[in-house]
Each structure stands twice: as C-alpha cells, then as structure tokens.
Amino acid sequence: MNRRLARLLSLFPILAATILSTLVLTAAPAQADGCYTWGRTLSQGMSGEDVRQLQIRVSGYPGYGGVLALDGAYGAGTKAAVTRFQQAYGLGADGVAGPATFSKIYALQDDDCTPINFSYAELNRCNGDWSGGAVSAATAKSNARVSMWKLQAMRHALGDQPITVTSGFRSVACNNAVGGAPDSRHLYGDAVDLGAGPHSLCRLAQQARNHGFNGILGPGYPGHSDHTHVDHRGSRFWSASSCGI
C-alpha cells in the first residue's frame, strides 16, 4: 500500500464524522408552533384532541350549507373539509393532514391560535374578559375563535381582501345597550356582524353559505340593511331577501 492511499484511509473516519456532524447541524428543525403543534399525520378513522384542533382550522371548508362537527372524530366530513382546504391552498388534495397541511396552518395562525387576519380584540369590543354573556367567558372566546377561522376561509375565497368586522361578542349589558335581541347569538360569542368594504353586504352573505355558518342574515331581513350577520346557531336560518337568499 502506497503512502498516499494509506493517508486517505487514515483520514476517512475523520472525514465521515465531519460530514455527519454537518448534516446534523444543518438539518431542518422539527416543526413547532406557538399555538399548537401536531405530532402525527391524521386521516379518516382517527380521533383525539389533535383531530379536534385540526377541525377548528378547517371548519370554514365544509362545503355549501355544511357545518363541520368539532368532535375530534376524523370522519368523512373532516376528510372532505381537509381536502377543500388543501385545494384552496394548492396542496396535494388527498384529505390526509400531514406536514404540508400543518405547515400551511402554522403559516395562517398567530401564537394565540387566531388566524392571522382576525383577532380577539376585533371580535370583542364590548367586554375584554369575555364575561357577562350567555355562556362562560372561556366558551365565548372559544366560539369566537371558531368564527374567525370560518371568516379566514371566507376571506381567502374572496381573494384575500379584508373583511370588516363591526360587532362580535356582547355581554348582556352591551347587548341591551345596542338594542340586541334577548336571545342574540352575540351573547354566545359565536355571532359576527360584517360591514361593507371591498365586498358588498350581499356578496358577504352569499359567500358565507360555503363556510359553515348556520345563521346568515343580511339586506332584506329586518334591521340588517347596514350589515351582514353570521352565526353558529343550532339549525340553518338564512334570510337576506335583497341578496336572493
């Protein structure tokens, strides 16, 4: 064996160790998020809190007239909603929530779990601690978060132009002050009033039918000539006769 070959062989373990060390140092870190991090790929038939967290983020993609159950069970409805979410953002649309789907969700949410284009403050100009409504403060805030994810889906479908929020959660005192109905969904934190902006009130009401809102009230319904109202009531009630709804 000549000296050059012997020298190369003696260096190989050091060279290999250096390459391995470089790969380890430059490898992409595990995905993490300030709000919630998924630790497994999710697909139909699975269940758990991670499924429920996913359902919240895709609740605005149930299809026309649909409402996605936030029950932690990955059924056909969740698969369809995930598929629509993937299609909306140009991802592989197989209805399986894996790294690409989660990465898009991470990019769409802030560390407080709200979507990037809406905020808790925007949906609560009444009582900052979310108390005084028809449900606990925690429930009202959670309901508002679901509304925001539905509005985020609606905003994206409308070309990523701003949606103007004029009212959200109300305590009983705030609701009385503005003359709200005694059983207003605003008391539950799951109602949002939208004002005209880049889109007309009718355009907002029409689009909302695709994004998981059981309640839609707009122009043509008494008291709604200046806003479109959306909410999560228990059964469907859509009325905006001036908009063909």
N, C-alpha and C positions, 0 to 999 in steps of 0.2 A: 504494500500500500504506500503510495507516494505521500509526501508531506502535505500537499495541498488538499487531497481527499481526506486525510486524517484531520486536518484543521476544520474542514467543512462539517465532518461528522461530529467533532467535539463541540461545535457551535450550535448544532441543531436543537438540542434540548433548550438552550437559552433562547434561540430564535422562536421556537414553538411557544414557549412560555410568554414571550413578549407579545406575540400575535394574539394569543388567548386573552392576555390582560387588556390589550387594546380593544378587542371585541367586547369584553365585559363592560369596559368603561364607556364605550360609545353606544351600547345597545339602548334602545328606547325604553324609558322607564314604564312601569305598569301604569295603565290609565287610572287616574283618580280624579275626583271631582269634589268641590267644596260643599255640594248639596247632598248628593247620593251617588255611590259608585256600585255598578253592577258587577258581580263576581262570576257570573256564568252566562252562557248563551241560553236564551229562553225560546221555547217553542210550544206548539199546541200540546196539551195534555199535562203541562207542568203547573205548579201552583206555589204560592208563597208571597211574602211581602214584596219581594223583588218584582214579581209579576204585577202586583197592585201599583207599585211605583211606576212601572212601565205604562200601565193602563192610564194613569193620570196624564202622562206626557202625550199619549196618542188619543186621548179622549175626544179631540177635535176631528177625528178621522173615522167616524162610524158609518159614513155614507148617508145619503139623503134620508132625512126623517129618523135616522137611527140614534140611539143613545147607548154608549158603551158602559156596561156594568163594571164598577170598580171593586170587584170581588176577589181579586187575587187568583182567579182561575183562568188559565190561558186556553180559552175555548175558541170556537170558530169566529166569533165576533172580534176577539182580540187579534187573532191572526189576520183577519180582513183589515182591521184598523192599522196594524203594523204595516201591512202591505201597502195601504194607501199612503201612509207616512213615508215609506221608502220611495214610492213612486213620486211623491211630491218633491222630494229632495234628490232625485236622480240616483238613488241607491239600488243595489240588487234587490228586486222586489219578490222575495220568497216567503214573506210572513214570519221569518225567523229573526229574532232580535239578537244580533251578535255584535262584535266590535264596531263595525261600520255604523250600525244603527245607534249604538250607545254613544259613539263619538259625535254624531250629529246632535243627539240630545244634549250632551255636555256642552256643545257649542251654542246651543239655544237657551241655556238656563244660567241664571245667576246663582251665587252661593247660597241665597236664601230660598232656593227652589222655585222662584218665579221665573217665567220666561223673560228673555232679555228685553222685550219691547213693552212689558207691562210691570207694574209694581204694586205692592201692598198699599202704599200711600195713595196711589191713583184710584184704587178701589175702596178706599176708606177715608173720606174727607170729613167724617162725622165724629167718630169716637176712636181715637188712636189705639186703644187697648182692645178693641173689638167686643166690648161688653155691652150689655143693655139691650140686646136683640132678643129674638125668639129662641135662640139656641145658645150654647156656651160660646165663649169667646174663641176657644180653640176650634170648634166646629165651624163657626162663621168664617174664620180665617182660612180653614182648610177648604171650605166651599168656594171661597173667593179664588183660591189658588187654582182649583179646577176650572173655574170660569176663565181665568187668564190663559190657561193652556188651550182652551177651546178658541178663545179670541186670537191666540197666536197662530193657530191653524187657519183661521178665517183671514187674518191679516196676510198670511203667506199666499193664500188662494187669490187674494185681491191685489196681487202684485207687490206685496211687501210695502204698501203705503200705509201711513199711520191711520189708526182708528181712534177717534176721540171718545174718551170715557167722560160722561158728565155726572154719573152717580153710581155708587156701588152699595156697600154695606151701610145700613142705617140702624141706629138704636131706636127704641120705641120713641124716645123724646125727639130725635131727629126726624123720624118718620112723621110724627104728629105735626112737627113744625112746618114741614113741606106739604102737608095735606095728603100724605100717602094713605093707601087703603089699610085698614086694621090688620089684614092678613097678608100684607105685602111680602113678596119674596125677598125684598131688600132686607127684611128683618132676619133672614136666614143667611145672609151673606152670599147667596147664590144668584142674585139678580144684578144685571148691569144695564145702565142706560147709555146709549150711544148717540152722539151728536153728529150732524153732517160735517163733512170735511172734504177730503179727496173723493169720497163716495157719498151719494145721496142717501137719505134715510131709507128709501125703498131698496136701493142696492144692498144696503146692510141687512135689511130684513130678509130679502130674498136669499142672500148668501148664507145667512145664519141657519137656514134649513139643512145645510150639509154638515153642520159642525156640532151636533149633539145637544142642541137646545130644545127642550120640550115646550117652553114658553117663548113665543115671539109676538110682540105687539108693536105696531107701527102706525104710520099715517092712515087714517081711515078708522082707527079704533079710538073711541072717546078718550080725550086727554093725551093723545100721543102724536099730535101734529108736529111737535118740535123735537121728537127723539124716537129712537127705536129701542125697545126694551127686550132683553133676552134673559131667560132664567132656566132653572133646573126643576121646575115643578114636577109632580109625580106622573102626570099624563099630558099628552100633547094638547096644546091650545095655541093655535096660530091665528092671528087676526090683524091684517093690515090691508083693508079692502082697497085703499088707494094704490096699493102696490100689487094687486092681483093675488093677494094671499088671504 
